[in-house]
Amino acid sequence: MQKIFLVLCTVLCITSAYAQNSFKILIKSEETKSVLPGATVSIAGRTITSGANQLGLVSIDNVPAGKQVIKINHVGYKEKILIVDFPANQQHPLEVFLEAAESELEEVIISSTRTSRTIQNTPTRVETIELEEIDEKSNMRPANVSMILHESTGISVQQTSATSGNASIRIQGLDGRYTQLLKDGYASFGNFANGLSILEIPPLDLSQVEIIKGPASTLYGAGAIAGVVNFISRTPREKGDYNFIVNQSNVGQTNIGGFAMKRNDKIGYSLLALSNFQKPYDVDKDDFTELPKSKDFTIHPKLFIYPNEKTTLIIGNALTKSDRTGGDIFLIKDGADKNHTYFESNKSIRNTSTLNLSLKSNEKDLFRVKTSFNYFNRSIDIPDYSFKGANYNVYTDISYLKNLNNQSLIFGANLVYDNFKEDNPSSLAKNFNTKTAGLYFQQTWDATEKLKLESGIRTDLTHYYNNFYSNTDFFVLPRVSALYKFNNKWSSRIGGGLGYKTPTLFTEQTETFQYQNLLPLKDVASEKSYGGTADVNYKTTIGEDWIISLNQMFFYTRISNSTILLQDANLNFYFTNTVQPVNSTGFETNAKFIFKEDFKLFAGYTYTNAKAKYLPVIEDIRLLPKNRLNLALLYEKEKNFKFGLEGYFTDRQYLYNNFHTPSYWEFGFMAEKVFGKVAVFINAENFTDTRQSRYKSVVNGAHNNPTFDDIWTHTEGRTFNAGIKLKL
């Protein structure tokens, strides 16, 4: 009996010793001294693992006696290793500070919602394309941002001309006129100026691209029914940044450009300059260009003035000049003769002057005045027809951001004046004017640590008119968004609002026939919309090597009072409103897998079911695939080399003649090698040579009077390019 008692005492003592071996760690960022929820703590060689709570606190229990190796990990931070001799006498949690990993990207700050919050704490669903990806896509197409957007989930770049390559942006399957393009928050690409917009925005000076999908008129007024794409420029730092690029492709395109920026205490600057040259390119030997002969030039200087710590004044002027001629390749190379007469010429000048004044009333509050003047002049010429005009746009926005303990309040007002004036007008001139005055208010409220709400309302008074009619509308546009963080791995966003679009003649359809036989607007009212998005996010780490991020988003948009294009008995085109709505529903699935920070796999799937009830027989929106899949695999050693392989699947689409296109795959490859301050890159875009002329000739009829099929995939085929980048 005595022996049994001694054995029980021994067991109890051992158990007690183990139970006493608990340890608490408080994990913080070395840089910000803030707590790091979600950090993991593990005992080397054992299965004991714990995660930090919302306060950054970890408690590990039942640790065996003796020296133990404790490993602390958090995404974006270097691993921390502690050696602790247990049992340890601990009265307070041990504070441990983690150092940011060298490869960690800067924290993503969102400016499109005007609150300048981090993306993790913004209730409105905002997608970002960050500097690293912009840099990769710039290698593929330094001339413009079309490649950046084309390969994003839920966004497509729709080519509108077989010979000139003009294009527009579609979000969630809706026509390009429903997407509002911004550059640093300035709306300078609407109406007539939208025709060549994405072809005239270089990516070299961009720090990130922010995308809000679904009705966003509460934020930016008319035109944001499908969403907003905001191109954010880089701002100068004390350490100068000087980048240069030279690129050459097999299709005859040459790009030469550079971007420089630097600042000191009182003044700074940035300068973008880019020239693009394209030789006429006819890949299918049908004597018509797939890529037009073109030359364009962009120069964009900015001056940053810092009178004191609380004041910033930014003055900029962006000038782009473009000359594009497509059509019969013999005419372009040798001049017209009786057998070769068809051409399409686009000449444009775009000049945007901007001023941005920011005043911090204290550390938290901000008063801002932004104004811009945009001038866009374009001429379109084809045989026996010419269309010329100028678009003037003035935009002014005044806002005040008030930050309280747990909420941000924004009060603002803006004025927009848009005027299109046709050159050499007739009695049926397409002149049109729009004047809009708006007031808006937005509240972002951190209701709890887990729940964040954002609500806003805008009132717009808009007056639009020409020589044939005049109309005034008053819109009240509410919007609400919510972010709920279930834990450090799961979160969800839901939001919705109203939108509207004032009438315009300049759409994807009218662009295809160069606005020929198009009557001026008459008795056409604004389109209205409502809709929203909802998503679920999951992010986790597996061991020390894997980071997994998943996002599932659902969307719905309904447009009423839609404008539709019809043709009268005299074969003239005209717009009118219809009571039949347009509905766009669907979902997007995004997945990101990172292994040891070197291997990155991205997968995105989009299902879009967009229907126009006014269409006879087949209601599906034309040139819209219901299913689209994006895949990209990247292997990178930072500041050394990177390789990438991409694959894209596009489902069948309905053409305007009600025929179906085939589905197709396209693949791309990229590689870059860094030698100190010099990087050499090569790309093979669409190297399997998917192109429309492999299925059917795009050009029909005689050389002197051709007609063109709808464009539903690549026309130029495979593209190889190589270049050199210099970063100082």
Secondary structure, 3 states (H helix, E strand, C coil): CHHHHHHHHHHHHHHHHHHHCCEEEEEEECCCCCECCCCEEEECCCCCEEECCCCCEEEECCCCCEEEEEEEECCCECCEEEEEEECCCCCCCEEEEECECCCCCCCCEECCCCCCEEHHHCCCCCEEEEHHHHHHHHHHCCCCCHHHHHCCCCEEEEECCCCCCCEEEEECCECHHHEEEEECCECCCCHHHHCCHHHHCCCCCEEEEEEEECCCHHHHCCCCCCEEEEEEECCCCCCCEEEEEEEEECCCEEEEEEEEEEECCCEEEEEEEEEEEECCECCCCCCECCECEEEEEEEEEEEEEEEECCEEEEEEEEEEEEEEEEEEHHHHHHCCECCECCEEEEEEEEEEEEEEEEEECCCCCEEEEEEEEEEEEEEEEECCEEEEEEEEEEEEEEEEEEECCCEEEEEEEEEEEEEEEECCCCCCCCCEEEEEEEEEEEEEEECCCCEEEEEEEEEEEEEEECCCCEEEEEEEEEEEEEEEECCCCEEEEEEEEEEEECCCCCCHHHHHCCCCCECCCCCCCCEEEEEEEEEEEEEEEECCCEEEEEEEEEEEEEEECCEEEEECCCCCEEEEECCCCEEEEEEEEEEEEEECCCEEEEEEEEEEEEEECCCCCCCECCCCCCEEEEEEEEEEECCCEEEEEEEEEECCCECCCCCECCCEEEEEEEEEEEECCEEEEEEEECCCCCCHHHCCCCEECCCCCCEECCCCCCCCCCEEEEEEEEEC
